[in-house]
């Protein structure tokens, strides 16, 4: 079954504790936390204080996705805030291997995110060193966008690369994941589904999470 990682970007920030409690009591596996700086992406989300608060509210894995410039300047702070996994964008890291080494040296799992227009071929030299690839299936910066169909081809090609390199890297899909397309995404080779609006805009988020989880059976 896939790992389900609801994105708190779509949660109710006037009552974030209630949404954290809902996720704790659901079949969600991870909390996905999107950090945006208004520079790398055209939006600003939330930062370290929210990560720290969420960390206190859950024992589940905190999967932190940095959509920011110069992520190496903040890796230690996100570790201290409670990140279990720290994902940086390949497009923001001219010295990617150094970033990965830094994240791992701090005791976190290391992920690399790839924008829709970026070729996964750029991952070949580092795929055996990372724990997760986050394939963006929308252009990053805003929730509620539609899934880009070409992502399915990228998933399949990335899965072949992982197998060829004998890597244990997981494939995470972030953006436009719904109950309608989740089966195709999993069939293509994805391991982790990030779902924001699909979960938090649902009349029954707990049942929606369970439905996403069962799609992989």
N, C-alpha and C positions, 0 to 999 in steps of 0.2 A: 504494500500500500504506500502511496506517496506521503511525504512529509507535508503537512499543511501549516503554512506560516502566515496567518492573517496580518495584514499591514495596518498598524495603528494610525497611519496617516488618515484613514477613513473613519476612525473612532470618534466618539463624542467627547470633545475636550472639556466640555462643561461637567462631564461625569465620567472621567477616564477610569476612575477606580471601579465603577460598575462594569465597564467593558473589560477591564483586566480580570475581574472576578468571573465574568462570563467565559472568557478564554481559558481561565484556570480550570473551570468546571466542564469544559468542552473537550472534544477529541483533537483540538489543535495541538500541534507538537511544539511549535516555536512561536515567539513573538517577533514579527518583522518590524524594524524601526528605521524609517527613512529620514536621513539627515540631509537637508538641502541648504546651500549657502547663498543663493541668489547670484552666484558667479558662474559656477560650473553648470548649473541649471537655472532657468528663469523663474525661480520661486524660492521662498524661504519656509522651512517647516518648523522644526523644533531642535533643541540641542541637548547638552549634557544634563541639565536639571531634570528633564523629562525622562531621560534614560535612567538616571539614578532613582527616580520615583517608581518607574516601572519595575526596575530590578528588585525593589523592596516589596513589590506587590505580587511577584511570581517566582516560582522555582523552575519554570520552564526556560528553555534556551532563549537567550536574547540575541537575535540575528540583526546586527547593525549594518546598514547599507549607507556608506558615505558617498553622497553625490556632491562632493566638495573639492575645491582646489587645494593643493598641498596637504593631502591627508596625513602625511607623515608627521606633520606638526602637532597632530591631535590624537595619534594612536594611543599614547600612554594615558591621556585623559579619558578616552572612551573605555579603556581597560579598567581604570579606577571607577568609572561610572557603572560598570557591570556588564560590558559586552562579552559574550561568549564567542561570537563569530564577528569578525570585522572584514567587511568587503569594501574594496577600493576600486575605482574605475580605471581601466587600462588607459583611457584617454587623458586622465589626470596625473598619470604616473610615468614620467620619462625614464625613471629608474625603477621599474616595477619589481625586479628581483630584490632590490634593497628594501622596498616597502613590505614585501612578503616576509623577508627575514625579520624585519622589525616587529611585525604583528606576531609572528610565531615566538620570537624571543620574549614577548610580553605575556605569553601563555594563552593566547587566543588562537582559534582556528582562522585561517586566512582565505578570503574569497576575492575573486576578481570579477567585476561587472563589465559587461560589453554592451555598448549602445547598438541600436538596430543597424546602423550603417557600417559598423566596424567588423572586419573579417575575423573569424575565429582562428584563422591561420596564425595570427599574431600570438596565440596562446601556446603554440606547439612546443616552444622551448621551455615553458614554465609549467605545463599542465601536470607534470609529475610532482611538482612542489607545492601545489595548492590543494585546498580541501573542498573548494566550491567555485563553480562558475555561475554567476548570475547573468543570464541572458535577458536583456531588456526586450520585452515584446511590445513596448510602446516607447515613444521618445520620452526620456525621463524629465520629471519636473512637476507633473500634475497627475492626480488620480482620475479615475473614471474614463480613461481613454480606451479605444477599441484595439483589440489584439491584432498585431501585424501578421498575416498568414505566413509570410516567408520565414518566420521564426521556426516553423516546424521543420524546414529543411536544415536550418542551422543547428537545431537540436540533434537531429539524426547524424549530421556530420561531426558534431562535437562528441557525441557518444562513440563514434568510430575512432576518433582521435584518442579518447580516454582509454578505450580497450587496447588500441595499438601501442600505447605508451605504458600499459599496465598500471595506470593511475587509479587511485581510489576516490578521485574527485567526483563530487555530486553536481548535478545540473539543476539549477534553480531558475524558474521562469517567473518574471516579475512584470505584470502589466496586462490588463484585459482578460485575466483568467476568469472564466465563468463555468457554470454547470454544463453549458452547451459545448464548450471546447476543451474542457479538462481531459476527457478521454483521449482525444487526438493528441494532446500535449504529452500525456503519459505514454501513450503508444509510441510516440516519436523517440522517447528515451529520457524524459524528464524525471527527476527524483523529488523535487520540492516545488510546491505550488504556493506562490504568494498571491493572496486574494484580499483586496481592500473593500471596494464597494460591494462586491458579490457577497461578502460576509456581513459587513456592518450596515448595509442598506436593506438587508433581507428582513422580512417580517419575523423570521425565527433564525437568528444567526447560528445558534447551536446546531439546529437541524441542517442548516446549509453546510456547516463545517463537516458534519457527519456524512452528508451526501458526497462532498468532495473526497473525503477519506475513502469511502466505499467504492468510488469509481475505479480505483486501482485493483480491486479484487478480481 
